[in-house]
Structure formats: C-alpha cells, structure tokens
C-alpha cells in the first residue's frame, strides 16, 4: 500500500479573533482531511523547525503575521531555500505579500477602494469627511484609525508614521460587505454582512454574474495556481463593488455558517486541490 501524503497544518488554535472561532474551523477541516492525508498541527512559530518532515505545509488560520513577523520571515526563507511545498504557494500577490497590492490595483485602475501610502498624495483620493489610516503591515483592523483631511496633514514624523508606513483610504459609505470564496480558480460560495457595523455577522449570498465577474478579475490578477482565496468587497451606495481585501495567506472561511452540502463541497474541493498540488491520488 503506497504511503499517504503527509501534511503539516499550521494554525493558531488560541488566536482570539473577533466574532470567529479559528479553532472550530480548523478542527473541522483537519478531521475531514485526515481521510486522505497524514496530518500534524503546529503553531506558526514552530512551522520552520518542523516542516522538513512533511510532504507539504498547509497554512490555515494562523493569525495576523504582525504578531510573529520574525518567525514568519524565517519560515518563508527556509521554505523557499528548501523547495518546500506550501499551500497556499508563497507566490501570492495579495495579503500574503503585504498591502502593496492595494496601491498597485489603485494605480492600474482596478475596482478597489482608492489607496495611497503618503499623506502628500491625498489629492489622489476622492474628497470625504473621514479617511481610514492603517499600518501598511497590519491585519484584522489592527491599528485602524479615522482622521479628517486636516488631521491627516499632521500625521508626519515625529507626530505620526513616516512616508510609506501607512495606508490611507477614503471612508466609504457602503451598503454591505460581501466575500467570495475560491479554491484554486473555482468559485465555491459567497457570504455577506448586511449590517456594516457587524462585519462577521454573515449570511449566505447569491452572487450575480456581474459579482462573479468582479471577483474573477481579482482572482485572475493574483495568478495563484493552487490554494484558497477570499475576495472581500463592499457594495457602494451607487451599487458598485470595490475590493477591500484580497486574502490569500490564511483566509477565515466561516464554514460554520454554510449548509451541509456547501460545506461538504468545499472540503471536497480543498482535498482535490491538495492532491493536485502534491500530484497524488485521492483515496477511494
């Protein structure tokens, strides 16, 4: 009997996410993936030391990298040097590589919340009452603050972060947020938050063809051949979708909110994707 592929599954089971329980999602996923793979779980701080003994590393709900930047950089460097198979692959252009993509997409005219990284570039943004300011390497709303344009003008060293350390966006008056979930380049399901003040109170969402075309545009831009991605967008008062975040490092999936057939279909899609990634044969 051929050996089963072995997977090191990276997760922070104790991370206190607001409105979400990372541990429940990863307990569910690993319990199902064990049908096809030999699995071991580890904290992201331990991944670099442990990964050499496995066929692949799957990075899931590992929490914001800002909390363990040095360990994450060491993991990426070692995986690259050793040719370790990491799922998602480390070539992602979205959140995996930081927030530069928001600037790139703005510059290239994609449907994204307009973003600059210097207060002297505020003239490139539409006029609004308030502007959102967050650390360039932030995540999970860490360090998010709101300022008027006049207040932003004072955000220069030593009173504020230096050029390139922050991201500035106009505060958008949106109707709701919606997320599109993909395995490889295949759409799986969508969820939305009808109340803008309750980001993680999500409900099933039936996307239109235009919605899927919007999400596909961002998935195609990212060029990941394998892996799980979440496209987060907001619906403006005018009815347009604007990208909020392209999460390709460790997107939370809200699997607990799905009906059983949709959840089963997602797990099957992820299992098949991992087999393709490893070039192995699924269990009978």
C-alpha positions as CSV (number, residue, x, y, z in Angstrom):
1,X,0.0,0.0,0.0
2,X,1.6,3.3,-1.0
3,X,2.4,5.8,1.7
4,X,-0.2,8.6,2.2
5,X,0.9,12.2,1.7
6,X,1.9,13.9,5.0
7,X,0.8,17.5,5.8
8,X,1.9,19.9,8.4
9,X,-1.2,22.0,9.1
10,X,-0.3,25.5,10.5
11,X,-2.8,27.1,12.8
12,X,-3.1,29.2,15.9
13,X,-5.9,27.5,17.7
14,X,-5.9,30.0,20.5
15,X,-6.0,33.2,18.5
16,X,-8.8,35.4,19.9
17,X,-10.4,36.5,16.6
18,X,-13.4,38.9,17.0
19,X,-16.7,37.2,16.1
20,X,-14.9,34.0,14.9
21,X,-13.6,30.8,16.4
22,X,-10.5,29.8,14.4
23,X,-10.1,26.6,16.4
24,X,-13.5,25.2,15.5
25,X,-12.9,25.7,11.8
26,X,-9.5,24.0,11.8
27,X,-10.7,21.1,14.0
28,X,-13.4,20.5,11.4
29,X,-11.1,20.8,8.4
30,X,-8.4,18.6,9.8
31,X,-10.9,16.0,10.9
32,X,-12.1,15.7,7.3
33,X,-8.7,16.0,5.6
34,X,-7.4,13.0,7.7
35,X,-9.3,10.7,5.4
36,X,-6.7,11.5,2.7
37,X,-3.6,12.8,4.4
38,X,-1.4,12.1,7.5
39,X,-1.8,15.3,9.4
40,X,0.0,17.1,12.3
41,X,-0.9,20.5,13.6
42,X,1.5,23.2,14.7
43,X,1.6,26.9,15.7
44,X,3.0,29.3,13.1
45,X,6.0,30.0,15.3
46,X,7.0,26.3,15.1
47,X,6.5,25.7,11.3
48,X,10.0,26.4,10.2
49,X,11.5,23.9,12.6
50,X,9.1,21.1,11.8
51,X,8.3,21.4,8.1
52,X,11.1,19.3,6.7
53,X,9.5,16.1,7.8
54,X,6.3,16.6,5.7
55,X,5.3,16.4,2.0
56,X,3.6,19.8,2.3
57,X,2.7,22.6,4.7
58,X,-0.8,23.9,4.7
59,X,-1.2,27.4,6.2
60,X,-4.6,28.0,7.5
61,X,-5.9,30.1,10.4
62,X,-2.5,31.2,11.6
63,X,-3.5,34.7,12.7
64,X,-2.0,38.1,11.7
65,X,1.6,37.9,10.7
66,X,2.3,41.1,12.5
67,X,2.2,39.1,15.8
68,X,5.1,36.8,14.7
69,X,6.9,38.6,11.9
70,X,10.3,37.2,12.6
71,X,9.1,33.6,12.7
72,X,7.1,34.1,9.6
73,X,10.0,35.6,7.7
74,X,12.2,32.6,8.8
75,X,9.5,30.2,7.7
76,X,9.3,31.8,4.2
77,X,13.0,31.9,3.8
78,X,13.5,28.3,4.8
79,X,10.6,27.0,2.7
80,X,12.0,28.9,-0.3
81,X,15.5,27.6,0.2
82,X,14.4,24.0,0.7
83,X,11.8,24.0,-2.1
84,X,9.1,23.1,0.5
85,X,5.6,22.8,-0.9
86,X,3.5,25.4,0.9
87,X,-0.3,25.7,0.4
88,X,-1.1,28.4,-0.4
89,X,2.0,28.8,-2.5
90,X,4.2,31.7,-1.4
91,X,3.8,33.5,-4.7
92,X,0.5,35.2,-3.8
93,X,0.3,38.9,-4.7
94,X,-2.5,39.7,-2.2
95,X,-2.3,39.9,1.6
96,X,0.4,37.2,1.6
97,X,2.8,39.9,0.2
98,X,1.6,42.7,2.3
99,X,-0.7,45.6,1.3
100,X,1.2,46.8,-1.7
101,X,-1.4,45.3,-4.0
102,X,-3.9,47.9,-2.9
103,X,-1.6,50.6,-4.2
104,X,-0.9,48.6,-7.4
105,X,-4.5,48.0,-8.1
106,X,-5.4,51.6,-7.5
107,X,-2.7,52.8,-9.8
108,X,-3.8,50.4,-12.5
109,X,-7.5,51.3,-12.4
110,X,-8.9,48.2,-10.9
111,X,-12.2,48.3,-8.8
112,X,-10.6,48.8,-5.4
113,X,-11.0,51.3,-2.6
114,X,-8.6,54.0,-3.7
115,X,-5.4,53.8,-1.6
116,X,-2.2,55.9,-1.1
117,X,0.7,55.4,1.3
118,X,1.8,59.0,1.8
119,X,-0.2,61.9,3.2
120,X,1.2,64.2,0.5
121,X,-0.7,62.0,-2.0
122,X,-4.1,62.8,-0.5
123,X,-5.0,64.7,-3.6
124,X,-5.2,61.4,-5.4
125,X,-8.1,60.3,-3.3
126,X,-11.8,61.5,-3.5
127,X,-12.9,64.1,-1.0
128,X,-14.6,62.7,2.0
129,X,-15.4,63.6,5.7
130,X,-13.1,60.9,7.1
131,X,-10.1,58.9,5.9
132,X,-9.1,55.4,7.2
133,X,-5.5,55.1,8.2
134,X,-3.9,51.7,9.0
135,X,-0.4,50.3,9.3
136,X,1.0,49.1,6.0
137,X,1.8,45.7,7.5
138,X,-1.4,45.5,9.6
139,X,-4.3,43.0,9.6
140,X,-7.6,42.3,11.3
141,X,-8.2,46.0,11.7
142,X,-5.1,46.3,14.0
143,X,-4.1,50.0,14.2
144,X,-7.1,51.2,12.2
145,X,-7.9,54.9,12.9
146,X,-10.0,57.6,11.2
147,X,-9.0,61.2,10.6
148,X,-10.2,64.3,8.8
149,X,-8.1,65.6,5.9
150,X,-6.7,68.4,8.2
151,X,-5.8,65.9,10.9
152,X,-4.1,63.7,8.3
153,X,-1.8,66.6,7.3
154,X,-0.3,66.5,10.8
155,X,0.5,62.8,10.6
156,X,4.1,63.3,9.8
157,X,7.1,62.3,11.9
158,X,7.5,62.7,14.8
159,X,3.7,63.0,15.4
160,X,2.8,60.1,13.1
161,X,4.1,57.3,10.9
162,X,6.7,58.1,8.2
163,X,6.1,58.0,4.5
164,X,5.3,54.5,3.2
165,X,4.5,53.2,6.7
166,X,0.7,53.7,6.4
167,X,-2.2,53.2,4.0
168,X,-4.8,55.9,3.6
169,X,-8.2,55.3,2.1
170,X,-11.4,57.4,1.9
171,X,-14.0,56.1,4.3
172,X,-16.6,54.5,2.0
173,X,-20.3,54.8,2.8
174,X,-21.2,51.3,1.7
175,X,-24.4,49.3,1.9
176,X,-22.8,46.0,3.0
177,X,-19.7,43.8,2.7
178,X,-19.6,40.6,0.7
179,X,-16.9,37.9,0.4
180,X,-16.3,35.4,-2.4
181,X,-14.5,32.2,-1.6
182,X,-12.4,30.3,-4.1
183,X,-10.4,27.0,-4.2
184,X,-7.8,27.3,-6.9
185,X,-9.6,29.3,-9.5
186,X,-13.1,27.8,-8.9
187,X,-15.8,29.8,-7.0
188,X,-17.2,27.9,-4.0
189,X,-19.7,30.2,-2.2
190,X,-20.3,33.8,-1.1
191,X,-21.3,35.3,2.2
192,X,-22.3,38.9,3.1
193,X,-22.7,41.1,6.2
194,X,-26.0,43.0,5.8
195,X,-25.1,45.3,8.7
196,X,-22.0,47.4,8.0
197,X,-21.4,47.7,11.8
198,X,-21.3,43.9,12.3
199,X,-18.6,42.6,9.9
200,X,-18.6,39.0,11.0
201,X,-22.4,38.5,11.3
202,X,-22.6,36.9,7.9
203,X,-25.4,35.4,5.8
204,X,-25.4,33.3,2.6
205,X,-25.3,35.5,-0.5
206,X,-26.3,34.6,-4.1
207,X,-23.9,36.4,-6.4
208,X,-24.9,37.8,-9.7
209,X,-23.0,37.2,-12.9
210,X,-21.6,40.7,-12.5
211,X,-20.5,40.0,-8.9
212,X,-18.6,36.8,-10.1
213,X,-17.0,38.7,-12.9
214,X,-15.7,41.2,-10.4
215,X,-14.3,38.5,-8.1
216,X,-12.8,36.6,-11.1
217,X,-11.0,39.7,-12.2
218,X,-9.1,39.8,-8.8
219,X,-8.5,36.0,-8.7
220,X,-7.1,36.1,-12.3
221,X,-4.9,39.1,-11.3
222,X,-3.4,37.1,-8.4
223,X,-2.3,34.2,-10.6
224,X,-2.2,31.6,-7.9
225,X,-2.4,28.1,-9.4
226,X,-3.4,26.4,-6.2
227,X,-4.9,27.4,-2.8
228,X,-7.8,29.1,-1.0
229,X,-8.6,32.8,-1.6
230,X,-11.2,35.1,-0.3
231,X,-12.2,38.3,-2.2
232,X,-13.7,40.8,0.2
233,X,-15.6,43.7,-1.3
234,X,-18.0,46.5,-0.3
235,X,-21.2,47.5,-2.1
236,X,-21.3,51.2,-2.6
237,X,-24.5,53.3,-2.4
238,X,-24.3,53.5,-6.2
239,X,-24.3,49.7,-6.4
240,X,-20.7,49.1,-7.4
241,X,-18.3,46.6,-5.8
242,X,-14.9,47.8,-4.6
243,X,-12.2,45.5,-3.3
244,X,-11.5,45.7,0.4
245,X,-9.0,42.9,0.7
246,X,-7.6,40.0,-1.3
247,X,-6.9,37.4,1.3
248,X,-4.6,34.7,0.0
249,X,-2.5,33.9,3.1
250,X,-4.8,32.5,5.7
251,X,-8.4,33.4,4.9
252,X,-11.0,32.5,7.5
253,X,-13.8,30.6,5.7
254,X,-16.8,30.8,8.0
255,X,-17.5,27.2,7.4
256,X,-19.9,27.0,10.4
257,X,-22.3,29.3,8.5
258,X,-22.7,27.1,5.5
259,X,-25.3,24.4,4.9
260,X,-24.0,20.9,4.9
261,X,-23.9,20.3,1.1
262,X,-22.0,23.6,0.6
263,X,-19.5,22.8,3.4
264,X,-19.0,19.2,2.1
265,X,-18.4,20.6,-1.4
266,X,-15.8,23.0,-0.1
267,X,-13.9,20.3,1.8
268,X,-14.0,18.0,-1.3
269,X,-12.7,20.8,-3.4
270,X,-9.9,21.6,-1.0
271,X,-9.0,17.9,-0.7
272,X,-8.8,17.5,-4.5
273,X,-6.8,20.7,-4.8
274,X,-4.2,19.4,-2.3
275,X,-3.9,16.2,-4.2
276,X,-3.3,18.1,-7.4
277,X,-0.8,20.3,-5.6
278,X,1.1,17.2,-4.4
279,X,0.4,15.2,-7.6
280,X,-1.1,12.3,-5.5
281,X,-4.2,10.2,-5.9
282,X,-7.3,10.7,-3.8
283,X,-8.4,7.9,-1.5
284,X,-11.1,5.7,-3.0
